[in-house]
Amino acid sequence: MNSKAHLTGGLTAGAVFDRLAASYDRDFTDSLIGRAQRGCVWKILLKTFKPGDNLLEVNCGTGEDAFFLANHGISVFACDASQQMIARAEQRLALKSPTPPSVFYHLPTERIDELNPTQRFDGVFSNFSGLNCIENLSPVAQALARLVKPGDRLLLCFSTRYCLLEIIYYLLHNQPGKAFRRCKGFSHAILEDQTLSVFYPRIRHIRQSFAPYFRLRSRVGVGVAIPPSYLEPFVRRHPNLFRILCRIERVVSLLPILRTTGDHVLLCFERVPQ
Ligand SMILES: C[S@@+](CC[C@H](N)C(=O)[O-])C[C@H]1O[C@@H](n2cnc3c(N)ncnc32)[C@H](O)[C@@H]1O
């Protein structure tokens, strides 16, 4: 894919997510499922990065993770393709004034090579599928490699290709098209009347895209027992069951094979010396 097509992709995703920005926190960030899935990511974030680190976050959305990291002494330069997501993050920033301060910047990940920081970052973070909006990850990996030092980590949370709970749920509801929508590797999500291309690369493929510069160190499931966010009404009706699922998550998210069959998978890469 050429760089013009990349740019178009980032702009399209930005425009689609602009329409979701106002309701994103209500619909996902503050939902039971959103909180539970994010809590799983946060545990690993704190094990991966330490106070004093300065991270680059791509596809930061409304800044929820940047504020969490700031509360733990980690500064974040956070980018997103959606102007409205960035505007919302900045509104929240004005209310919270965290120390160290977070910086929000409107930039599609396809153009991350335009960043020229005075010092390299101590790591890179991407949460909840922003990277699934990018078809070709190789140029992104190359650009990120220039922005971190050997030994630094990338923590990247992708939507998986095979989500077991999704397959079971939609098969039980006699909707095989939805059940297997991710399995062919891409789908077109209709969000607020706009179409967004979403890609579901295999982990092997992601690893290959990052391989010249990064080594895959670990993978953890996110949302293996905790269901996808569209089941929020169901978990609200069954709070006890949801609590049990959250406990099961702690075990199954680490089990080989099962850990890659959740809603998301969290991959930790390490920058290798060239
Ligand atoms: C599901 S939201 C996740 C937001 C945030 N990371 C979180 O954890 O709440 C996906 C985000 O990816 C952003 N995004 C999608 N494609 C992008 C791209 N090509 N470059 C940068 N951001 C992108 C969207 O604007 C949106 O804010």
Ligand as a Chemical Component Dictionary entry (heavy atoms), coordinates in Angstrom:
data_LIG
# 
_chem_comp.id                   LIG 
_chem_comp.type                 NON-POLYMER 
_chem_comp.pdbx_formal_charge   0 
_chem_comp.three_letter_code    LIG 
# 
loop_
_chem_comp_atom.comp_id 
_chem_comp_atom.atom_id 
_chem_comp_atom.alt_atom_id 
_chem_comp_atom.type_symbol 
_chem_comp_atom.charge 
_chem_comp_atom.model_Cartn_x 
_chem_comp_atom.model_Cartn_y 
_chem_comp_atom.model_Cartn_z 
_chem_comp_atom.pdbx_ordinal 
LIG C1  C1  C 0  -11.634 1.927 19.950 1  
LIG S1  S1  S 1  -10.873 3.489 20.048 2  
LIG C2  C2  C 0  -9.674  3.246 21.328 3  
LIG C3  C3  C 0  -9.291  4.558 21.960 4  
LIG C4  C4  C 0  -8.357  4.468 23.164 5  
LIG N1  N1  N 0  -7.088  3.861 22.811 6  
LIG C5  C5  C 0  -8.984  3.725 24.298 7  
LIG O1  O1  O 0  -8.358  2.813 24.832 8  
LIG O2  O2  O -1 -10.099 4.088 24.710 9  
LIG C6  C6  C 0  -9.871  3.497 18.606 10 
LIG C7  C7  C 0  -9.144  4.822 18.426 11 
LIG O3  O3  O 0  -8.234  4.655 17.352 12 
LIG C8  C8  C 0  -8.213  5.866 16.627 13 
LIG N2  N2  N 0  -7.696  5.553 15.303 14 
LIG C9  C9  C 0  -8.266  4.770 14.365 15 
LIG N3  N3  N 0  -7.493  4.717 13.270 16 
LIG C10 C10 C 0  -6.414  5.494 13.535 17 
LIG C11 C11 C 0  -5.251  5.848 12.795 18 
LIG N4  N4  N 0  -5.079  5.374 11.572 19 
LIG N5  N5  N 0  -4.355  6.664 13.369 20 
LIG C12 C12 C 0  -4.533  7.125 14.636 21 
LIG N6  N6  N 0  -5.626  6.847 15.371 22 
LIG C13 C13 C 0  -6.544  6.032 14.829 23 
LIG C14 C14 C 0  -9.637  6.356 16.636 24 
LIG O4  O4  O 0  -9.757  7.722 16.336 25 
LIG C15 C15 C 0  -10.033 5.997 18.070 26 
LIG O5  O5  O 0  -9.785  7.073 18.945 27 
# 
loop_
_chem_comp_bond.comp_id 
_chem_comp_bond.atom_id_1 
_chem_comp_bond.atom_id_2 
_chem_comp_bond.value_order 
_chem_comp_bond.pdbx_ordinal 
LIG C1  S1  SING 1  
LIG S1  C2  SING 2  
LIG S1  C6  SING 3  
LIG C2  C3  SING 4  
LIG C3  C4  SING 5  
LIG C4  N1  SING 6  
LIG C4  C5  SING 7  
LIG C5  O1  DOUB 8  
LIG C5  O2  SING 9  
LIG C6  C7  SING 10 
LIG C7  O3  SING 11 
LIG C7  C15 SING 12 
LIG O3  C8  SING 13 
LIG C8  N2  SING 14 
LIG C8  C14 SING 15 
LIG N2  C9  SING 16 
LIG N2  C13 SING 17 
LIG C9  N3  DOUB 18 
LIG N3  C10 SING 19 
LIG C10 C11 SING 20 
LIG C10 C13 DOUB 21 
LIG C11 N4  SING 22 
LIG C11 N5  DOUB 23 
LIG N5  C12 SING 24 
LIG C12 N6  DOUB 25 
LIG N6  C13 SING 26 
LIG C14 O4  SING 27 
LIG C14 C15 SING 28 
LIG C15 O5  SING 29 
# 
